[in-house]
């Protein structure tokens, strides 16, 4: 695997950053099953940090809808920062997440070292998702189908797998085989550049009205001046 550069002294730490294998897919798409197999077959130590583990740590008391929305948002933000902190300390991470809201990807792009992220698209066909939801019984019916369009809406991954056509071990093995010679730029590098370009266009000052005709009011400089 390509060596990862240590953090600069300006960042306060010279520890090489850990690798983040970022599994993104809908609910019931098989992310956790792939993560389990990855931890079993990868040669280096990895931590599996699923977003569901953070939700499970929260108190079970009922919250009014407006307060619940705020608590959920803070939970996702905290999850992203916990993963970033673990990786910054040199730990390798397998994270499984559901990018069903656009801001979650933007937040991860701001936090993670993009060359240290392997972005994995975990796909599953709609009928199989519905069958799994019925079988597990702990998800609202139709949740995964509603997430499908947004979760993969950014359209770019380093590697993708389909759990309706391959079992978790086959998917994990493909990811392991991909790691030693990961191409650059990574998907996260490309997505971050795209995000920065979009931000630049939004914040770019607009020309004043009539500014396009200013040149006709000034003497043109001589060639070479």
Backbone torsions as a table, in degrees:
resi	resn	phi	psi	omega
1	UNK	NA	142.3	179.7
2	UNK	-61.2	132.5	-179.2
3	UNK	-65.7	145.0	179.8
4	UNK	-100.2	138.8	-176.7
5	UNK	-73.0	144.7	175.9
6	UNK	-69.7	155.5	175.1
7	UNK	-64.0	148.0	-178.0
8	UNK	-72.6	162.2	178.6
9	UNK	-62.4	-31.5	179.3
10	UNK	-62.4	-27.7	178.4
11	UNK	-85.3	-3.6	173.2
12	UNK	86.1	7.6	-176.9
13	UNK	-157.7	136.9	177.9
14	UNK	-105.7	14.2	178.2
15	UNK	-73.2	129.6	175.2
16	UNK	-61.1	136.4	-179.0
17	UNK	-70.6	148.4	176.7
18	UNK	-78.4	162.8	178.3
19	UNK	-87.3	138.7	176.2
20	UNK	-110.8	113.8	171.1
21	UNK	-91.8	107.2	-170.8
22	UNK	-99.4	103.7	178.3
23	UNK	-90.6	117.0	179.3
24	UNK	-119.6	126.7	178.1
25	UNK	-171.0	170.8	-179.6
26	UNK	-67.7	169.0	168.8
27	UNK	-56.2	140.6	177.4
28	UNK	68.4	14.5	-179.6
29	UNK	-81.9	-12.9	177.0
30	UNK	106.0	15.8	-177.6
31	UNK	-61.3	-47.1	-177.0
32	UNK	-65.7	-34.6	177.9
33	UNK	-66.9	-38.8	176.1
34	UNK	-65.3	-43.8	-179.7
35	UNK	-59.8	-41.1	178.4
36	UNK	-59.3	-43.8	179.2
37	UNK	-69.5	-36.7	178.3
38	UNK	-60.6	-45.0	-180.0
39	UNK	-64.1	-27.4	-179.7
40	UNK	-78.1	-33.2	-171.7
41	UNK	-107.2	-16.2	-179.1
42	UNK	-71.5	144.6	-175.8
43	UNK	-76.4	-36.4	-178.7
44	UNK	-89.5	158.8	176.7
45	UNK	-67.0	135.0	177.1
46	UNK	-134.0	150.9	171.5
47	UNK	-107.2	131.2	171.8
48	UNK	-91.1	116.5	-179.4
49	UNK	-122.6	93.8	179.5
50	UNK	-88.5	149.3	178.6
51	UNK	-63.6	-31.5	-179.9
52	UNK	-60.8	-29.3	179.2
53	UNK	-65.0	-33.5	179.1
54	UNK	-72.7	-39.9	176.2
55	UNK	-63.8	-35.7	-178.1
56	UNK	-69.0	-22.4	-179.6
57	UNK	-78.1	-16.2	-175.1
58	UNK	-75.7	148.5	176.7
59	UNK	-56.2	149.0	-175.0
60	UNK	-88.7	1.4	-176.6
61	UNK	-64.6	148.6	179.5
62	UNK	-70.7	138.9	178.7
63	UNK	-123.4	144.7	174.4
64	UNK	-63.4	152.9	-173.6
65	UNK	-53.2	-42.5	-177.9
66	UNK	-67.3	-37.8	178.2
67	UNK	-71.6	-37.8	179.0
68	UNK	-61.4	-41.5	178.8
69	UNK	-58.5	-44.0	179.4
70	UNK	-65.6	-43.5	-179.4
71	UNK	-63.6	-42.5	178.3
72	UNK	-62.4	-42.9	179.5
73	UNK	-61.0	-43.5	179.2
74	UNK	-66.7	-35.0	178.5
75	UNK	-62.6	-47.5	179.7
76	UNK	-63.2	-42.2	178.0
77	UNK	-62.2	-42.2	178.6
78	UNK	-64.9	-38.7	177.3
79	UNK	-59.6	-47.9	179.4
80	UNK	-58.2	-41.9	-176.7
81	UNK	-74.0	-30.8	175.6
82	UNK	-66.2	-43.7	177.6
83	UNK	-62.9	-45.4	179.5
84	UNK	-60.6	-40.8	-179.9
85	UNK	-66.8	-41.8	177.6
86	UNK	-62.4	-43.3	179.5
87	UNK	-66.9	-39.2	179.8
88	UNK	-62.9	-27.9	178.0
89	UNK	-83.2	2.9	175.5
90	UNK	98.1	7.6	-179.4
91	UNK	-87.9	139.3	173.2
92	UNK	-83.9	136.4	-172.2
93	UNK	-126.4	139.6	162.3
94	UNK	-110.6	111.8	178.4
95	UNK	-109.2	142.0	172.3
96	UNK	-123.6	131.4	-167.8
97	UNK	-143.8	164.2	175.8
98	UNK	-123.1	103.9	-178.3
99	UNK	-85.2	61.7	-176.8
100	UNK	-88.8	2.5	171.7
101	UNK	-131.9	135.6	-172.0
102	UNK	-60.2	-35.1	-175.6
103	UNK	-64.2	-27.0	-178.1
104	UNK	-64.1	-43.1	177.1
105	UNK	-65.7	-42.5	179.1
106	UNK	-59.1	-41.4	-179.2
107	UNK	-64.1	-43.8	178.7
108	UNK	-65.2	-37.9	178.2
109	UNK	-63.3	-34.8	178.6
110	UNK	-73.0	-28.6	-170.5
111	UNK	-97.0	-38.6	-171.0
112	UNK	-88.1	148.4	173.4
113	UNK	-73.2	112.3	-166.0
114	UNK	-64.2	-30.8	179.0
115	UNK	-75.5	-10.0	-180.0
116	UNK	-103.1	16.7	-179.8
117	UNK	-116.5	128.2	170.2
118	UNK	-103.7	107.5	-173.6
119	UNK	-91.5	115.7	-172.9
120	UNK	-113.4	122.0	174.5
121	UNK	-87.9	118.9	179.6
122	UNK	-104.2	109.6	-175.8
123	UNK	-106.3	158.4	175.1
124	UNK	-161.6	138.8	-176.4
125	UNK	-71.8	156.6	-171.6
126	UNK	-57.9	-44.6	-178.2
127	UNK	-62.1	-41.4	180.0
128	UNK	-68.5	-37.8	176.3
129	UNK	-59.3	-44.4	-179.9
130	UNK	-65.2	-38.1	178.4
131	UNK	-64.0	-43.0	-179.3
132	UNK	-65.7	-39.7	178.1
133	UNK	-60.0	-45.0	179.2
134	UNK	-62.8	-38.7	-176.0
135	UNK	-70.7	-41.3	-176.8
136	UNK	-79.2	-34.0	171.6
137	UNK	73.2	4.1	-178.5
138	UNK	-114.6	18.3	177.2
139	UNK	-127.7	145.1	177.3
140	UNK	-62.3	136.3	179.5
141	UNK	-57.7	133.0	177.9
142	UNK	85.9	-0.7	-178.3
143	UNK	-59.0	-50.8	-177.2
144	UNK	-61.9	-42.0	-179.8
145	UNK	-62.4	-37.7	179.1
146	UNK	-69.1	-25.8	-178.1
147	UNK	-84.2	-17.8	-167.8
148	UNK	-52.4	-52.5	-173.7
149	UNK	-64.6	-45.0	-175.8
150	UNK	-72.8	-40.1	-173.7
151	UNK	-57.2	-40.7	-178.2
152	UNK	-107.7	18.4	-174.5
153	UNK	-65.0	-25.4	179.9
154	UNK	-71.7	-24.6	168.7
155	UNK	73.1	18.7	-177.2
156	UNK	-142.6	128.7	177.8
157	UNK	-138.8	163.6	169.9
158	UNK	-79.1	-38.3	-179.3
159	UNK	-154.2	149.6	-178.3
160	UNK	-132.1	153.0	176.2
161	UNK	-143.1	156.8	-177.5
162	UNK	-124.3	109.7	-174.6
163	UNK	-78.7	-4.4	172.5
164	UNK	-86.2	-8.2	179.8
165	UNK	-121.6	-14.4	179.8
166	UNK	-139.0	145.7	-179.4
167	UNK	-81.2	168.7	-176.3
168	UNK	-56.4	-39.1	179.9
169	UNK	-66.5	-40.7	177.6
170	UNK	-62.6	-42.6	178.1
171	UNK	-63.7	-45.4	179.9
172	UNK	-62.7	-38.8	-179.9
173	UNK	-65.2	-39.4	176.8
174	UNK	-62.0	-41.9	179.4
175	UNK	-65.4	-43.6	178.8
176	UNK	-60.3	-42.3	179.7
177	UNK	-65.7	-27.3	-178.3
178	UNK	-75.7	-27.9	-169.3
179	UNK	-62.8	-41.7	-172.8
180	UNK	-61.6	-33.3	-175.9
181	UNK	-125.6	54.9	-179.5
182	UNK	-65.6	130.1	-179.8
183	UNK	-74.4	156.9	173.3
184	UNK	-121.2	147.4	-1.6
185	UNK	-72.2	151.0	177.7
186	UNK	-73.2	167.5	176.5
187	UNK	-59.0	-40.1	-179.8
188	UNK	-66.9	-36.6	176.5
189	UNK	-62.8	-43.8	-179.7
190	UNK	-67.1	-41.7	179.9
191	UNK	-67.7	-36.0	178.6
192	UNK	-68.8	-39.8	176.4
193	UNK	-61.8	-41.0	178.4
194	UNK	-63.5	-41.3	179.0
195	UNK	-64.4	-41.0	179.5
196	UNK	-66.5	-40.5	177.9
197	UNK	-62.5	-41.7	179.3
198	UNK	-65.0	-41.7	178.7
199	UNK	-63.7	-40.7	-179.5
200	UNK	-62.9	-41.3	179.7
201	UNK	-65.5	-36.4	-178.8
202	UNK	-71.4	-32.2	-176.4
203	UNK	-97.1	-4.4	-179.7
204	UNK	-63.8	128.8	179.9
205	UNK	-64.6	138.5	179.2
206	UNK	-80.0	142.9	177.8
207	UNK	-65.7	145.5	178.7
208	UNK	-67.7	153.3	-179.0
209	UNK	-60.9	130.0	179.5
210	UNK	86.3	-4.3	-176.8
211	UNK	-63.7	-25.9	-178.6
212	UNK	-66.6	-16.7	-179.5
213	UNK	-102.2	7.7	-175.8
214	UNK	-62.0	-34.4	-173.4
215	UNK	-58.6	-30.9	-176.6
216	UNK	-71.4	-13.3	-178.0
217	UNK	-95.6	0.9	-176.6
218	UNK	-124.0	151.9	176.2
219	UNK	-72.9	131.1	179.5
220	UNK	-75.3	137.4	179.2
221	UNK	-69.5	152.8	177.1
222	UNK	-68.8	154.6	178.9
223	UNK	-58.5	132.4	178.8
224	UNK	87.5	-5.7	-177.5
225	UNK	-77.3	NA	NA
